[in-house]
Amino acid sequence: MRSEDFDMFRDLLMRRSGLVLSPDKVYLLESRLMPVARKHNLRGLDELAAKVKPMSDEPLLVDITEAMTTNESSFFRDQRPFELFKDVVLPKLTAERSAQRSLRIWSAACSSGQEVYTLAMILAEEKAKYPGWNFSILGTDLSNEILAKAQEGVYTQFEVQRGLPIAQLVKYFDQNGEKWRVKDELRSIVKFKPFNLLTSPASLGQFDVIFCRNVLIYFDPPTKTKVLDALSGLLPSDGLLFLGGAETVLGITEKFKPMEGQRGTYRLANASDANPATTMRGAAA
Ligand SMILES: C[S@@+](CC[C@H](N)C(=O)[O-])C[C@H]1O[C@@H](n2cnc3c(N)ncnc32)[C@H](O)[C@@H]1O
């Protein structure tokens, strides 16, 4: 690939998705964009680059951006954040909200939906403890293609084998040939919609808990700051943020601080320490 074409794709991706593409990723660009070139009846990456230059073919630009996203996900990914959510966050936040009886959760880069359905399974398991409660989960992602898969909620044997306990597979999925389809019980509290984290999230409303896991790793520090600062505006003072294992707020934003003893979990920096939802040390350690 010509270096000016690499620079053009790199700038395009940074602008549209926040993805940082270093020069050693030429192979990734080539392998992900060849299928896009073929889909648009172009002979190779030179022709693709020439077609992109006027920046006027929106469907082509969308296909390029989506092709470069990494959609790796699994049920109960890393396990610990979901144990913490079930054993500590849920009891604390519901105790705080006994008047409203409502809890909104956002999975802010939900990929093919495993994170959303994991949370839905936890809520389904726990719901007997919370009669009359209204739980809802919004899953968003930049990629329409991956969101369609999330919405469909159909997974291969390989996908369900990664992290999903057999008891929950049988309870919350219907088998159809070699695939597994999420049952309506989980779908009823779940919604999906496209959303780009580079844009303002204000129109999505407030959330009690935000999962923004394994997406900030693709962004540069100023973009991480912008995204985290925007997320902080959607949380109430006792709201919580979950990041991925390789992500942190430290050195990136002053709006959040880590919850002591609960790796990967963050609260608003200006939240009062007296708030029970923010003093969880030891509860699930
Ligand atoms: C590695 S997956 C993480 C999925 C899930 N959160 C997890 O931890 O398993 C990253 C997702 O971020 C999405 N993504 C990348 N850039 C984005 C952006 N600017 N706005 C919203 N989603 C984005 C990708 O499409 C991809 O599905």
The ligand as an SDF file (V2000), in Angstrom:
LIG
                    3D

 27 29  0  0  0  0  0  0  0  0999 V2000
  -13.7210   -5.4150   21.3720 C   0  0  0  0  0  0  0  0  0  0  0  0
  -15.3880   -4.9490   21.2130 S   0  0  0  0  0  0  0  0  0  0  0  0
  -15.9100   -4.8720   22.8960 C   0  0  0  0  0  0  0  0  0  0  0  0
  -17.2290   -5.5680   23.1240 C   0  0  0  0  0  0  0  0  0  0  0  0
  -17.6570   -5.6830   24.5840 C   0  0  0  0  0  0  0  0  0  0  0  0
  -17.7750   -4.3900   25.2100 N   0  0  0  0  0  0  0  0  0  0  0  0
  -16.7190   -6.5720   25.3750 C   0  0  0  0  0  0  0  0  0  0  0  0
  -15.9790   -6.0640   26.2190 O   0  0  0  0  0  0  0  0  0  0  0  0
  -16.7150   -7.7760   25.1400 O   0  0  0  0  0  0  0  0  0  0  0  0
  -15.2230   -3.2260   20.7710 C   0  0  0  0  0  0  0  0  0  0  0  0
  -16.4520   -2.6610   20.0920 C   0  0  0  0  0  0  0  0  0  0  0  0
  -16.3270   -1.2270   20.0470 O   0  0  0  0  0  0  0  0  0  0  0  0
  -16.9640   -0.7700   18.8750 C   0  0  0  0  0  0  0  0  0  0  0  0
  -16.4840    0.5910   18.5760 N   0  0  0  0  0  0  0  0  0  0  0  0
  -15.2940    0.9580   18.0660 C   0  0  0  0  0  0  0  0  0  0  0  0
  -15.2260    2.2910   17.9290 N   0  0  0  0  0  0  0  0  0  0  0  0
  -16.4130    2.7850   18.3820 C   0  0  0  0  0  0  0  0  0  0  0  0
  -16.9600    4.0840   18.4900 C   0  0  0  0  0  0  0  0  0  0  0  0
  -16.2810    5.1700   18.1100 N   0  0  0  0  0  0  0  0  0  0  0  0
  -18.2040    4.2120   18.9970 N   0  0  0  0  0  0  0  0  0  0  0  0
  -18.9130    3.1150   19.3770 C   0  0  0  0  0  0  0  0  0  0  0  0
  -18.4500    1.8570   19.2960 N   0  0  0  0  0  0  0  0  0  0  0  0
  -17.2090    1.6980   18.8050 C   0  0  0  0  0  0  0  0  0  0  0  0
  -16.6090   -1.7980   17.8270 C   0  0  0  0  0  0  0  0  0  0  0  0
  -17.5070   -1.8040   16.7510 O   0  0  0  0  0  0  0  0  0  0  0  0
  -16.6390   -3.1020   18.6380 C   0  0  0  0  0  0  0  0  0  0  0  0
  -17.8540   -3.7730   18.4870 O   0  0  0  0  0  0  0  0  0  0  0  0
  1  2  1  0
  2  3  1  0
  2 10  1  0
  3  4  1  0
  4  5  1  0
  5  6  1  0
  5  7  1  0
  7  8  2  0
  7  9  1  0
 10 11  1  0
 11 12  1  0
 11 26  1  0
 12 13  1  0
 13 14  1  0
 13 24  1  0
 14 15  1  0
 14 23  1  0
 15 16  2  0
 16 17  1  0
 17 18  1  0
 17 23  2  0
 18 19  1  0
 18 20  2  0
 20 21  1  0
 21 22  2  0
 22 23  1  0
 24 25  1  0
 24 26  1  0
 26 27  1  0
M  CHG  2   2   1   9  -1
M  END
$$$$
